[in-house]
Structure formats: C-alpha cells, structure tokens
Amino acid sequence: MRIFGKGRHRPSASWRQATDRAFTLIGDGRYEDAGALLTRAADLEPWLSESWFNLALLHKFRHDWEQARAAGLRAVALLDREAGAPDWWNVGIAATALQDWPLARRAWQAYGLRVPGGAAVSGEPAGMDLGSAAVRLSPEGEAEVVWGRRLDPARIEVLSIPLPSSGRRWGEVVLHDGVPHGERTTAAGHAYPVFDEIELWAPSPVPTWVVLLEAATEEDRDALEQLAADAGFAAEDWSSSVRLLCRMCSESRMPSDEGDGEHLDPHDHSEPGHPGPLGHRTDGQLWVPERECGLAAPASLVRGLLDGWVADSPDSRDWRDLEEVC
C-alpha cells in the first residue's frame, strides 16, 4: 500500500461496516449520525478516494456546499483515472451551487464534457448546448415534473408553469442532481432525462396566476399561450398538461403527451372533475371549453393579456376568477 500515492488497496472491514451503516442512516434521513460514521471511515482510510467521495455525497444531501467542495476535491486528488469519475460530477455540482465557476469548468472538463471558452474564462459556463430536459421539483414532497432548458450540467431553467404546490415559478433556475430518475419521450421518438431538483438556485420575480378560461376550441386556447409568449412570458393549459402519476410511473420511461388523443392514459391517476386529461373528459368529449390555465406574467400585464385575448374573438373566448397563487 502506498500511503502518499494513488495506489488502490482493499479497505478494512471496519471501513466497510462504518460506510454501510452510514448509508443506511442516510436512507433514513439521519444525516448527522451518518456524518459521524463517514468521518470515522475517512479517518480509517484517508488515502482512499471513496472515503472523501462518500463525505462529499453526504454534504451534497445536506446542501452544505463548502464542505461538499472540500471533500470532493480531496476525493479527486486521490483518483487513479484521468476522466469520467463521478467524483468530478459532485465537485461540479458543489462549485455551481457556490458559483465557483473556474472550479465548475475544471470539474466538467475533467468529467469529460466539452465546455466552450476554455479554462481562461472566469464566468459561468455558457453555450454548452445541452438542450431540453425535465426536472422533478420537490422530489421528497409533492413532486412535480416540469420542462426546462439545461444551462449547464447542474442547472435547469424552468420553462413550464409549475403548480403552486411546488413553490416554484416559471423562469426560476434550479440546481439538480446528476443521475436521472426516469425519462419522458415524445411521439417523434426523442427521450429526455428527468433530473431531481436539489434546491432553488435563482428565484424568479414573475408571479404565477390561475384563471378559468372559456375557450371554444383548442385554437382559442393556443392563441392565449402564443400571446403570452410574444409578450415574453407564459401561459399553460393545466387542464391538459397536468397528469397525476404515482411514483413508479413518474420515475419510469413515460410518453410526455399521453392523454391528448382519443384514448385514456392508463398511467393518469386523476379522477373526473380533477386536474389531468382524464379529469377533463365528459361524455366522451375530447375538448371541454372550460379550462384551468396557469399564467406567468407581472401583475401590471396579466389582465391586459387576458382582455386582449378575448377582444380578438369575443364570441368564443372569456375568462374569470383570476388569482395569484405563487
């Protein structure tokens, strides 16, 4: 065994027992007790990268980013491979949480990702072109999966309008974990990962409103969504976009547009009269004019948007019961 080198050795039985017990405690939410055991394991095997990786993981669960960064850096210093280690991913998450952009760039590059701009750029990583993904807000509570744009490997900008129960808003940026829990697929065959939110990274000043629409056709509904988008904000028909899923369904590979066609979605656990495609079907109809709509817009603009939408087609459109909910 080389104490000061990067050679690997078999960890002691005491190390394995302490580590196994610690992860059992983490599963029970007993982070303080787990921390004592993982610290003991690191004292037993300080030259083992896994000792510090496990501590970095615990600090990530606790959102103690300074400690996560410190333990993560000790872990990567002991690695015996050049690139692709999950240790670097944890360092990248901690660095992103702390806005330590030079370290975040170094971490993503060491993991094997291409980061435009090179190491000399001090600002946050930009232009990585990671595309769209879904993020599960409040994964330990009333979890909700929404769509967003990946800014970098650890952040997503929320582009859906979350339900008020999530406590999140359109346009917010959330820090997310690296391992996807589930996928959402489209009719075109594209698959998008579902990441779990860790915490809110940047809040949005734009409030969320709920309003009841009378939209005679889908085209009338679409017109409001387009009007809001043209103004730089958002509208979303929660009556058709919201599905109530059990955890097993949510964390599996799920079509993103089930329930929009003629057949009922077997995974939709909503009930008639409640949100979700199943809940908004009556007597076999595929379209119900009364729609529950979420709006993300400033208070100074939201009523003008709705009135302008009605004015374009007063015979087929109306709104009522506007309420700020988040």
C-alpha positions in Angstrom: 0.0 0.0 0.0 1.4 3.5 -0.9 0.2 6.0 1.6 1.1 9.1 -0.3 0.5 7.8 -3.8 -2.7 7.0 -5.7 -2.5 3.2 -5.4 -5.6 1.4 -4.5 -6.0 -1.1 -1.7 -8.7 -3.2 -0.2 -10.5 -1.1 2.5 -10.6 -2.6 6.0 -13.6 -4.4 7.4 -14.1 -1.5 9.9 -14.3 1.0 7.0 -16.9 -1.1 5.1 -19.0 -1.6 8.2 -19.0 2.1 9.1 -19.7 3.1 5.4 -22.6 0.6 5.0 -24.2 1.7 8.3 -23.8 5.3 7.3 -25.7 4.8 4.0 -28.5 3.0 5.9 -28.8 6.1 8.1 -28.7 8.4 5.1 -31.7 6.4 3.7 -33.5 7.1 7.0 -32.7 10.8 6.8 -30.3 10.7 9.8 -27.6 12.8 8.3 -25.8 13.8 11.5 -25.3 10.2 12.6 -24.2 9.2 9.1 -21.7 12.1 9.1 -20.1 10.8 12.2 -19.6 7.3 10.7 -18.3 8.6 7.3 -15.9 10.9 9.1 -14.7 7.9 11.1 -14.3 5.9 7.8 -12.3 8.8 6.3 -10.0 8.7 9.4 -9.6 5.0 9.0 -8.8 5.2 5.2 -7.8 8.8 4.4 -5.9 7.8 1.3 -9.0 6.1 -0.2 -10.8 8.4 -2.7 -14.1 6.7 -1.8 -13.8 7.9 1.8 -14.0 11.5 0.6 -16.5 10.8 -2.2 -18.9 9.5 0.4 -18.4 12.5 2.6 -18.9 14.8 -0.4 -22.1 12.9 -1.2 -23.4 13.4 2.3 -22.6 17.1 2.3 -24.5 17.4 -1.0 -27.6 15.8 0.6 -27.3 18.3 3.4 -26.7 21.2 1.0 -23.5 22.1 2.8 -21.7 23.2 -0.3 -18.5 24.4 1.3 -17.9 21.0 2.9 -19.0 19.2 -0.3 -16.5 21.1 -2.3 -13.7 20.5 0.2 -14.4 16.7 0.4 -14.9 16.4 -3.3 -11.5 18.0 -4.0 -9.8 15.5 -1.7 -11.6 12.7 -3.5 -10.5 13.7 -6.9 -6.9 14.2 -5.7 -6.8 10.5 -4.9 -8.3 9.2 -8.2 -6.5 6.6 -10.2 -8.1 7.5 -13.5 -7.9 10.7 -15.6 -11.5 11.4 -16.6 -15.1 10.4 -16.2 -15.2 9.8 -12.5 -18.5 10.7 -10.7 -16.3 12.4 -8.0 -15.8 15.2 -10.5 -19.5 15.5 -11.1 -20.1 16.1 -7.4 -17.4 18.7 -7.4 -19.1 20.4 -10.3 -22.5 20.5 -8.5 -20.9 21.9 -5.4 -18.9 24.5 -7.4 -22.1 25.5 -9.3 -24.0 25.9 -6.0 -21.2 28.2 -4.8 -20.8 30.0 -8.2 -17.2 28.9 -8.2 -17.1 29.0 -12.0 -13.4 28.2 -12.5 -13.7 25.0 -10.5 -17.1 24.2 -12.1 -15.4 24.4 -15.6 -12.5 22.3 -14.4 -14.9 19.7 -13.0 -17.0 19.3 -16.1 -13.9 19.2 -18.3 -12.3 16.5 -16.0 -15.5 14.5 -16.2 -15.2 14.5 -20.0 -17.6 17.3 -21.1 -16.7 20.0 -23.6 -17.0 23.5 -22.1 -16.8 26.3 -24.6 -14.5 29.2 -23.8 -11.6 27.3 -22.3 -10.1 27.4 -18.8 -9.2 31.1 -19.0 -12.8 32.2 -19.0 -13.9 33.1 -15.4 -17.7 33.4 -15.9 -20.3 30.7 -15.6 -20.2 28.0 -18.3 -22.3 29.1 -21.3 -23.0 27.7 -24.7 -22.8 24.0 -23.8 -26.0 23.4 -25.8 -27.3 20.6 -23.6 -30.9 21.0 -24.9 -34.1 20.4 -23.0 -34.8 18.1 -20.0 -37.3 17.6 -17.4 -36.8 18.3 -13.7 -38.7 16.8 -10.7 -39.4 19.7 -8.3 -39.7 18.9 -4.6 -38.8 15.2 -5.1 -39.3 14.4 -1.4 -42.6 16.2 -1.2 -45.5 16.7 -3.7 -43.2 16.0 -6.6 -43.9 17.6 -9.9 -42.1 17.1 -13.2 -41.8 20.2 -15.4 -39.9 21.0 -18.6 -36.9 23.2 -18.7 -33.7 24.3 -20.6 -30.4 23.0 -19.4 -28.0 25.9 -18.7 -25.1 23.6 -17.8 -24.7 20.0 -16.4 -26.2 21.1 -13.0 -28.7 23.8 -13.7 -32.1 23.9 -15.4 -34.2 27.0 -16.2 -37.9 26.1 -15.6 -39.9 26.8 -18.8 -43.2 25.1 -17.7 -45.5 26.9 -15.2 -45.3 24.8 -12.0 -48.4 24.2 -9.9 -48.5 26.4 -6.8 -48.0 23.3 -4.5 -44.3 23.1 -5.7 -43.5 26.6 -4.5 -41.6 27.2 -7.8 -42.2 29.7 -10.6 -41.7 29.9 -14.3 -38.3 31.2 -15.2 -36.6 30.0 -12.0 -33.2 28.2 -12.2 -32.9 25.1 -10.1 -29.8 23.1 -9.1 -30.3 19.4 -10.0 -28.6 16.1 -9.3 -26.6 14.3 -12.0 -28.4 10.9 -12.1 -31.7 10.9 -14.0 -34.8 9.3 -12.4 -37.0 8.5 -15.3 -37.4 9.7 -18.9 -40.1 11.5 -20.9 -40.4 10.5 -24.6 -42.2 12.3 -27.5 -44.1 11.0 -30.4 -41.1 11.7 -32.6 -39.1 9.2 -30.6 -36.9 11.7 -28.6 -36.1 10.8 -25.0 -35.4 13.4 -22.3 -34.0 12.6 -18.9 -35.8 13.6 -15.7 -33.5 15.1 -13.1 -34.3 15.6 -9.4 -34.1 19.1 -8.0 -31.6 19.7 -5.2 -32.5 23.3 -4.4 -33.6 26.7 -5.9 -30.5 28.3 -7.4 -32.1 31.6 -8.7 -35.6 32.8 -8.0 -38.0 34.4 -10.5 -39.7 37.7 -9.9 -42.7 36.7 -12.1 -45.7 35.6 -10.2 -47.9 32.6 -11.1 -51.7 33.1 -11.6 -54.5 30.7 -12.2 -57.5 31.7 -14.3 -60.6 29.9 -15.6 -60.9 30.2 -19.4 -63.8 29.7 -21.7 -62.1 28.6 -24.9 -64.4 27.3 -27.6 -61.6 25.5 -29.4 -58.1 24.4 -29.0 -57.1 27.2 -31.4 -58.6 29.7 -28.9 -56.5 28.2 -26.1 -53.4 28.2 -28.3 -53.9 31.8 -29.1 -53.5 32.8 -25.4 -50.4 30.8 -25.0 -48.9 32.4 -28.1 -50.0 35.9 -26.9 -48.2 35.4 -23.5 -45.1 34.0 -25.3 -45.0 37.0 -27.6 -45.0 39.3 -24.5 -42.0 37.4 -23.1 -44.0 35.4 -20.5 -46.0 32.2 -20.5 -49.5 30.6 -20.3 -50.1 26.9 -19.9 -53.4 24.9 -20.1 -53.1 22.9 -16.9 -56.3 21.1 -17.8 -54.4 19.2 -20.5 -50.8 19.4 -19.4 -51.1 18.1 -15.9 -51.2 14.4 -15.2 -51.3 12.8 -11.7 -48.8 9.9 -11.6 -47.7 7.5 -9.0 -44.0 7.5 -8.1 -43.4 4.3 -10.1 -44.9 5.8 -13.2 -43.1 9.1 -12.7 -39.7 7.6 -12.3 -40.1 5.3 -15.4 -39.9 5.9 -19.1 -43.1 7.8 -19.8 -44.6 9.3 -23.0 -44.8 13.1 -22.5 -48.0 13.6 -24.5 -50.2 10.6 -23.3 -53.8 11.6 -22.8 -54.0 14.1 -25.6 -55.6 11.8 -28.1 -58.7 9.7 -28.2 -57.5 7.0 -25.7 -57.3 7.5 -22.0 -53.9 7.4 -20.5 -53.6 4.2 -18.3 -51.0 6.0 -16.2 -53.1 9.1 -15.4 -54.3 8.7 -11.8 -56.5 11.7 -11.8 -60.3 11.4 -11.5 -63.2 13.1 -13.3 -63.6 16.6 -12.1 -59.9 17.0 -11.1 -56.8 18.2 -13.0 -55.4 16.0 -15.7 -56.6 14.8 -19.1 -58.8 12.1 -17.5 -60.4 14.6 -15.2 -61.4 16.9 -18.1 -63.3 14.4 -20.2 -67.1 14.4 -20.1 -69.5 12.2 -22.0 -66.8 11.2 -24.5 -65.9 14.7 -25.4 -62.3 15.4 -26.3 -62.5 19.1 -25.7 -64.2 20.9 -22.8 -64.4 24.7 -23.2 -63.8 25.5 -19.6 -60.0 25.3 -19.0 -57.9 25.9 -15.9 -54.9 27.9 -17.1 -51.7 28.9 -15.4 -50.2 32.3 -16.3 -46.8 33.6 -15.6 -46.8 37.4 -16.0 -46.4 40.5 -13.9 -49.5 41.9 -12.2 -49.3 45.0 -14.3 -49.7 42.9 -17.5 -51.8 39.8 -16.8 -55.3 41.4 -17.1 -54.3 43.2 -20.2 -53.2 39.9 -21.8 -56.5 38.2 -21.0 -58.6 41.1 -22.1 -56.6 41.4 -25.4 -57.1 37.6 -25.9 -60.9 38.0 -25.5 -61.0 41.1 -27.7 -59.6 39.1 -30.6 -62.5 36.7 -30.6 -65.2 37.8 -28.1 -67.7 35.2 -29.3 -65.5 32.2 -28.5 -63.4 33.4 -25.5 -63.9 34.6 -22.0 -62.1 34.5 -18.6 -62.9 34.7 -14.9 -61.6 34.1 -11.4 -58.1 35.3 -11.8 -56.0 34.6 -8.7 -52.3 34.9 -7.8 -51.2 31.6 -6.4 -47.4 31.7 -6.2 
